Amino acid sequence: MSAYDYDLFVIGGGSGGVRAARVAASLGKKVAIAEEYRFGGTCVIRGCVPKKLFVYASQFPEAFEDAAGYGWTVGERQFDWQKLIAAKDREIERLEGLYEVNAGKAGAVTITDRAVLEGPHEIRLIGRDERVTADQILIATGGRPNRHPAMPGAEHCITSEEAFHLKELPKRIAILGGGYIAVEFANIFHGLGVETTLVYRGKEILQGFDDDLRHELHQAMDKKGLRVHCCDTFERVDMREDGTLAATCKSGEVMVADQIMLAIGRTANTENLGCETAGVELDERGAIKIDDYSRTSAENIYAIGDVTHRVQLTPVAIHEAMCLIETLYRGKPTKPDYGSIATAVFSQPELGVVGLTEHEAGRQYAGLEIYRASFRPMKNTLSGRDGRMLMKLVVDADSRRVLGAHILGPDAGELAQVLAITVKAGLTKDQFDATMAVHPTAAEELVTMYQPSYRVKNGERV
């Protein structure tokens, strides 16, 4: 008989924590999972899922406009923010229930309470004032948006979390940040008819993505009337007498808006978790330090997902959970594989990418071939929309292996998921060329770019 109450105790009911709890319980382990707020975590409750629902809502204005080119007459249009919020809330509630129920069906005990570490094997449930023990503990508490406490007036600003619960749609919004969260919300609000300004301290939005796609998306956003203001930042935010907000920029410009949103990174949820008591070390940013197998500095305590500041994506947290199960309970020590992770930015137009950017590949490989196609999607011909699509393959000149695939345009995220298989498998450009095209599709360009657009030698285009 075990000396502990549980074989595994999971702190955090997000995607990674729930997956670990479900699979461990299905293997016959005695498992408990505690979540202090709502099961589903960042992705389901205040991240990927509600954001994608908002993206869909924001795409309808262009769809209505495009319909005329195809012979449709669209009547009076009216958007109701409260209806969208209510529909979103119903869907989130449904998914939240599924997360908790499925963990229970697998045999895990679900606990709605805040859990903190009180030792290497001991957890205290705050609300119940109860102590339980576990052989192994998994921390999967995720992260939250940074609030910029050093900026005067930051308390007047919202983050992505509050954006999902605004009582009314603002007429004007200014967003600080240039990462994917800032860019996605800028496109969402603009699509819903909000006068939107994006302010970013860097020279170009979406640092870390391929430079061509960054530039093309910026230009597309400008053409739509979404103002992108780079090389600047907010120095203070003031509440005006009429209830509006005034953001004073470093450049001296003052931006007046109904809402100001901060999208300036995320922080690991490790405060008051008991990490020091349990011997769990944190890094300089407050994230949990782990080894290659997700083990913390405490021998029997592990951590996965955003709380570790590795790759902050839901599928990555789930992958880390599955690797942990292999390590702990199947006798197969497994390191998470972070190579060639596909990702999407649900901007308008969308980005879908996998593998190395041209810049990254240029630092690692002596010679590259770059295949690039920019064209107007067929759907835009009758509608008269001038939006273009960009596809780019980064290829090692010696081995002909496709190192990266980058797409800007409709359904780019869907294409990236399929391309991830090919890049992960190490397929070559010759295998792309030998693949029959599906016509007429935009994706056929991926297998019909027979000649390189240009080459790169030692990091320089030639």
N, C-alpha and C positions, 0 to 999 in steps of 0.2 A: 504494500500500500504506500502511495506517495506521501512524503512528509509535508507536501504543500497542498493548498486548496485547489490550485489549478496547475496544469502542465504549462499552459501559456496564458498570459494575461496581456491583452492588447489595449493600449491607451490611444484612443482616436478612432472614430467611426467613419473615416473617409474611404476612398476606393482601395488604397493599399492596405489599411488596417482590416477592413471587412474581408478582403480577399484572403489575407493571411488567416484570419479567424475561421472563415468558412472551410478552407481547405484543411487546416489543422484539425478542426472538429470532425470533418469527414473521414479523417484517418484514425479516428478513435481517441484523439487527445481531449482532455478536459480543458475547455477553453472558455474564457470570459472576455468580453470586449466592452469597454466603457466609453461613452461619448457624452460630453457635458452639454452639447447644444442640440444638434440635429444630425441623425445618421445620413451619410452621403458626402459629408465633407465639403471642401471648397468647390470641387467640380460640379457636384449635383446641386448644392444649395446656393452658392454665391459665386459661381465661376463658369465653367465651360457650357453647362446645359442652359441656364437662363440667358447667358450671353448669346448662344447660337439661336435661341428663340427670338431674341431681340434683333439679331442679324436678319433673320427671315422677315420680320415685320418691316425692317427698314428698307428691304429690297423692293417692296411693292410699288412705290411711286414710279420707279423706272420701268417696272413691268407694265403698269398702266399706260405709260407713255409709249412703250414699244408696241403695245397691242394695236394701236392705230395703224401702224405700218402693215399689219397683217389683216386689216379689214374689220377689226373690232371697233365698236363704239362703246366707250366706257362712260358711264353716267357720273353723277356727282360723287366726289370722293370726300370722305371725312374720316379722320383718324381719332380714335378714343383711347387715350393713354391708360385710363383706369380699366378698360376692358382688357387691354394687353396685360397689365399687371395682374389682374384677377385670373386670367387664363394661365399665365406663367406660374402663379402661386399654386393653382390646382395641379399642374403637372409636376411641380417640385414636390408637393405633398405626396403625390402618388409614388414618385421615385423614392422619396425618403422612406415611405412605408415598405417598399420592396427591399431596400437595403437592410433594414432591421429584421424584417420577416425572413429573408433568405439566410441571414446569419443564424437566426434561431432554428430554422428548418434543418440546417446543417448540423445542429447540435451545440452551438455556442450559446452561452448565457449572455444576453444583452443587458447592459446596465446604463440607464440614463443618469449620469452623475459625473462630477469632476473627479478624476483620479490623479493622485500625485504619488511620487516615489517617497518611501520612508526608509528605504534600505535596498540592498541588492536583490532581495526577494520579497520585499514587502510593499504593498500599495495601500494607501488610505483613500476611501471614498468619502469625499468632503460632506456631501449632503446627508449621507447616512451616518456619518461619523463611525465608519466601520473599517476595520483593517482585514485585508486578505493577503495571502501569500501565493507565490507562483514560482515554479522551477525556472521558467524563461519569461522575460518581459519584452514586449515590443512597443516602442514608442512610434506612433504615427500621427502626431498631432498637427501636422501641416504648418501653414504659414498664414500671414495676413498682410495687407497692404501697408507700406510705410506711410507715416503721417506727416513727416517733415516738421518735427516740433521746434526746430531752430528758426523757422520762418515766422515772423510776426503775422498773426492772422490765420495761421494754419487751421485753427479751430473752426473757422467759417467754411472750410472746404470739405468736399465729399471725396470718397474713394470709390473704387469699383463696387464695393459692397453696398454702399448707400445708393448707388445709381440704380440698383434693382428695386428700390423701394420708395422712390421719389413720389410725393403726393400728386405732383403735376409735372407735365413736361415743360422744361424751361424754354423760353424764347431764344435765349443766348447762353452759350456755355464756352468756357475756356478750359482747356485740358493741358496740364503740365506733364510732359513725358514724351518719349519717342520710341518706346518699346511696343511689343505687340498688343498689350492691353490698352495703352493710350491710343494707338492707331485704330484698333477695332472699335473702341467706344467713340472716337471721333467720327468714324464712318457711320456708326449706328445713329448717333444723334443727328448728323447731317442728313441721313436718309429719312429720318422722321420729321424733317423740316426745321430743325434747330439751327440757328446761326452759330457755326462752330469754328473755333480757332484752336489749333494745336501748337503749343510752344515747347521747343526742345533745345537743350543747351548744345547738342552736338551739331555737326555740319550737315548730317543727313539722318533721316528717321531709320529705324529698324537696324541698329548696329548689330553686326554679326551675320546678317543676311547678305546674299550676293549683291554687289554694288549696282549692277544693271537693274535688278528688280527694285532695289530701294529707290533709285532715281526715277524709274518709270512709274512706280506707284505714287511717288510724290507729285509728279507731273499730272497724273490722272486725277488726283485729289484736287489739285489746283484748278484743273479744267471744270470740275464739278462745282467749284465755288467754295470749297472747304479750304480755309486759310491755314497754311502750314508756315510757322514762323521759327526758323532754326537759328542757332547761335545766340540764344537768348534764354532767360529764365525769369521766374518771379522772385522778387526780393521781399515783397510784403503783400498782404491782402487786407483790405479795409471794408467794413460794412458801412454802406451809405445810409442816409436817413430814409430813403425810399425802399430800403430792404435789398437793393441790388448790391453786388460786390464789385470792388475795384482792385484789380491786380496791377501793381506797379512792377514793371519789368526792369531788368538790369540795363536795358537799352534806353530807359527813360519813358517808354510808351506806357500808357495806362489803359488797360483793357477792362471794360465794364461788362458784366455778365450777371445773369440770374443765378447761375451755379458755376463754381470753379471746382474742377476735379483734379486730384493728385494721383498720377499713375507713375510713380517714381521708384518702383521696386517693391520687394516683399521681405518680410522679416519672419524668422522661424518662431513658432510658438513654444518657447522653452521657459518663459518666465514663470516663477512659482510652481515649477513642475517637480521640484525636489531632486534635480539632477546632481547638485553638489552633495546632497545627503547620500545619494546612491552611488557616488563615485563616477558619474557620467560627465566627461569633459566636454566643454563647448569651445568653439573657435572664436575668433575675435569679433565675429558678427552675430554671435549668439546661437549659431546652429550647432547641432550635435556632431562631434567628431566620430567617424566610423572607419573601420578597415574595409578591405575589399569584399568582405562577406557581410557587411552591414552590422558588424559587432561594434559596440561602443567600448570605452575604456573599462567598463564593468563587464566581467566575463560573461554573464548570463543575460545581459540587456542589449537589445538590438534596436536599430532605428532605420526607418525607410521613409521615402517620400520627401516632401518639401521641407520638413524639419531638419534635413541633413544638408540642404542647399547643394544637392548634386544637380540633376536635371529636373527642373520643376515642371513636369508634365504628368498628367494622370496615368497614361499607359506605362510610363516609366515606374511609377510607384507600384503599380500592379505587377510589373515584371520583377521588381525588387522583392515583392512579397513572395512570388513563386520561387525565386532563387533561394530565399530564406527557408521556405518549406523544404526544398531539396536538401539544403544544408543541415537543417535541424532534425528532420524527421524521415528522410529517405536515404540517409547515408551517402549523399552525393554532394559534397561541398561545391557550391556553384557561385561564381562571381557574376553579378549583373553585367551584361554586354551593352555598352553605350555607343557602339559603333553604328554609324549610318541610321540615326534616329530621324524618321520623317516627322515633319511638323507643318502646320498650316497657320496662316494669319487670315482671319475671316474679315478682311477689309473688303472694299469694293472699288476695284477688282481684287479678287482673292489671291493669296500666295500659297503655293504648295512646294515644299523643298525637301530634299534628302541628300545627304552626303556633303562633300566639300564644296565650298564656294571657289570661284576662280582665284581669289586672293589666297585662300588657305592652301589650295592645291599648288599654286605657284611657289609657295615656300617649301613644299615637300617634294616636288617632282621637277626634274630638270627641263622637261618639255611637255607641253600640253597642246591639245587641239580643242578649240572651242567651237561648238556648233550652236548657232543662234538663229532663231526664226521669230520675226515680228510681223504680225498680220492682223487683219480685221476679221473677227469670227463671223461665220456665215449668218448667224442670228442677227447681227447688227446691220446687215445689208438692207433689208426691207424696212427696218425700223428707223434707219438713218442715224443710229447712234455711232459715234466715232471712236468708241473705246476699242483698244487694240489688245492683243494677246502676245505675250512674250514667252518663248520656250528656249531653254539653254541647257546644253549638255557639256560637262567638263570631262575631258577624256585624257588619260595618260598616253602620251604619244608613243611610248615604247611598248607597253603591254596591250594598248588599246582598251584597257578596262575603263568603264564609265565610273568616274569618281564622284560625280554629283549631277543631280538633275534639279532644275529650278524653273518654276512655272508661275506666270502672272496671268490671271484671267479666270473666266467662269469655271467653276468646279475644280480649281487647282488643287484643293485639299483632297478631293477624291482621287485625282490622278497621282498625287504624291504617295498615297497609300499603296497603289499598285507598283509605282516606280521603286518604292522602298524595297520590294522583293527583289527586283532586278539588281539594284545597287548592292544590296546586302549579299546577294549571291555572287557578286563579282563578275557579272556579265560584261561582255565586250561590246564596243561599238559595232563590230562586224555582226554580232548576233542581233543587235538592234536593226541593222541594215537588212538582214536576212528575214526579218519578220514582216509578214504581209500587213499592209495598212487596212484599217477599217474606214471606208469612205461613204459619205462625207462626214468626217469628224474633225475636230480641232486636234485631237490626240494623234492623228495620223502623222502630223509633223514630226513627232518623236522618232518615227522610223523612216522618214523620207529626207532627212537632212544628210545628204551623202558627202558633201564637201565641207570642210571646216570653214567657218566664217573668218577666223584668224588663228594664229598660233601664239603660244607663250613660251619664251625661252628664259630660264633663270628668273622667272617672275616678271618679265617685261613682255608686253605685246609686240609682236613682229609681223 
